[in-house]
Amino acid sequence: MLGVAVATAVPAVGAVCPFVRTGVGAVSTQSWVNPYLAIDALRLMEQGRSAPEALDAVIGSDKGRETRQIGLVDANGRSSAWSGRECTQWFGQVVEPHLAVQGNMLVSELTVMDMVRSFRASEGLDLAERLLRAMEAGEAAGGDKRGRQSASLKVHHVEEYALLDLRVDEHPHPVAELRRVFEIAKLQLLPFVQGMPRRDAPGAAAPEAVVKLLGHPPPLRPGGGGSAP
């Protein structure tokens, strides 16, 4: 699995920062966002470059590199990150095998360090849960010094489409709201996605149990949520 979790004090962070390609890599482009850094880095990784090699290639040609922040992990777990000198304090990063954590405009370094500690401590759990726990740890450690507004969790597994792509685009407590949505999605959305057609079974019919589950009004399904007629 490959994924990105990100939160900030700007609306709709999930629309601009996280980029994931199945079997290739995961990238989060941050600070003064340049989506082409992620797009081009994923293209290079798909061609066989490692995450560090892809980062060197894309950041070297970006004239605004000192305002950028970006983290990459490729499908082999090779990681890399960049934080330009003109990012807003506090900014910084931690890079380890299978992991890149970075942040800017943070209350302190503790936000990033607690995210790393959480991710290490959750080894053995599903990637989506590990990413969300890490983001919750960063939030508890102070997070964005401006406040909170949006959060996103995106995970790919074996198919070309996302296994989970959850977003809270505008909310006073976006990470907590994302956790609420995630718990419902595990029970209601994930079975639907897991039953969708696959490359090796493109004509698969919807599983009967999922059809029955989603035939009920949302409040009557496991986990609740939504509304009824």
N, C-alpha and C positions, 0 to 999 in steps of 0.2 A: 504494500500500500504506500501511496505518496499523498501528502496533504499539507495544507496551510491553515493556520488559525491566526486571525488578526483582529485587533480592536483599536479604535481611535475616537477622537473628538471631532469627527467630520462625518456627514451622512454617507451611507451606502458604501462603506469601505470594501465590501465584497465585490463591488462592480469594477474596482480599479486596481486593487493590490494583488490578490492571489491568482496565480496561474499554475495549472497542473496538467501534465500530459501523461497518460497511462504508459507505464513501462519506460518512461524517459526521465522525468524529474518534476520537482515542485519548486516554485519561485515566488517570493513575495517582494514586490518593488514598493518602496516606502519613501518617506520624507517628501521631497518635491518629485512626485511619482513620474517615472518615464516607463510606460507600458512596453515600449519597444525593447527595453533591456530584457524583460522577461520573455517576450515573444522571440527575440533573436537568440537568447541563451537556450531556450528550449529547442529551437531549431538546430543549434550547434550540438547540443547533447544528443539529439536524435541522430545526428550524423556521426556520433562516436566520441565527441569531446567529453571530458570529465567536467564536473561542476566548476572546479577551480579554473580549468582552461577556458570554459565558456565565459566565466565572469571576466577573466583577463581580457578576452577578446571584445566583449561588449562595452565594458566600462572604459577601456582605453580609447574608444572612438566617440565617447560622449563628452561634449564640451561643458556640460553642466554637471560633471561627475562629482564635484565637491558638494553639491546640494542633494545628492542621491544617497539612498540606503537600499540595500538589496541583500537577500539571503537566498541561497540555492542548495538543494540536495538532489543528486542524481539517483537513478534507479539502483546503482551499486552502493549507495550510502556515502559517496564522496561529497563533502560539504564545503561551502565557501560563503563569504559575506564581504560586503563593502559598506563603510560608513564615511561619507565625505566630510571634510573638515568644516564645511559650512552648515552641517546639520545643526538643529537647535538643541542645546543642552537640556537635560542630560541625554547624551546619545552614546551608543556602544553596541557591542555584539559579543556572542560566544559561538564558536564553531567547534563541533565535535563530529566524529563519524555518525552519520544518520541524522544529524541535527544542526540547524542554524537558527539562532535566536538573536533578534536585533530589535532595537527600539530607539526612538527619538522623542524629544519633548516629554521625557519621563520625569517623574518626581525624583528618582534616584537610580543608581545602579542596581539596587535591590530588586527592582521589578524584573530585570533580565535574569539575574542570578537565581531568583526564586522560581522563575519559569524553567530554567535548566534543572534545578534540583527536583522539581515536580516531575519533569519528563523522565529523568533518571529513575525516580522512585516508582514510576508506574509501568516499568518494563513488564511485559507479559500481557498487558491489556490491549484491546483494539486501538489502532492508531487514532481514530476519531476521539475516543475517550481520553487518550493521553494528551492530545492537542488541546482539548477543551479544559482539562485539568491544569495544564500549563498556563493557559490564558487566565483561568480563574486565580491561579497563584500570583500571576503578574498583577492582576487587578487588586488582589488583597494587599500586595506590597506597595500600592500607590498608583501604578499605571500612568496614564497620560496626565500631566500636570494641569492641563486645561479643563479636564472633566471627562465625560463619557458621552458617546452618541451612537456609535454603530459597532457591530461585530460580525464576524463571518467565520465559517468552518467549511472547508472544501476538501474532500477525500476521494481519490480514485483508487480502484483496485485492478481488476483484470480486464474490464471492458473499456472501450474508448470514451464512454460517457461517465459522469461522476457517480460514485456510489452514494455520496451525500454532498449536497451543496446547499447549506443553510445560511440564511442571512437575517440579521436584524438591522434594518436600514436606518431607523431613527427611534431612539428610546432613551429615557433617562438612566436606565440600568441595562445596557445592551448585553453584557456578558451573562448576567443572571437570566435575562429573557432568552438568550440563545440556549442556555442550559435547559430551560423549560421546553422550548421548541424541540431540542435534541431528544429529550426523553420521550416526547410524543412521537417524533419521527422514527425512533427506534422501533416502536410498536406498530405504527401505521404506515409510514412511508418506506422504511427499509424492506419490509416484506414485498411491497409492490415493486421496488427497484430490483430486488433480487429475483423477481419473477418475470422481469422484462426480457424481450428477445436478446439473445447473445449472438456473437459472430458465428459460433459453431452450431447454433440452433435459432436461426433468424425467424422461423415461422412458428415458434413456440406460442401456445395459447396461454392466456392468463391462468395462473393456478387457481383452482376452485376455492381453496381456503381464503385466498386474498380477495377474490370476487365477493365472497360472502362477508368478509371483514369490512370492506369498503362500501358494501351495500347498506350498512347501518349509518344513521346520522352520527357525525363526529363525537358528540358528547356520550354516545352509547358504545363507542369503541374502546378498547384498552387504552388507558392514558387520558381519555377524554379530549377536551379542547373543542374549538370551533363552536358551532351553534346548530340548533335543530329548527325545522320549519315551524 
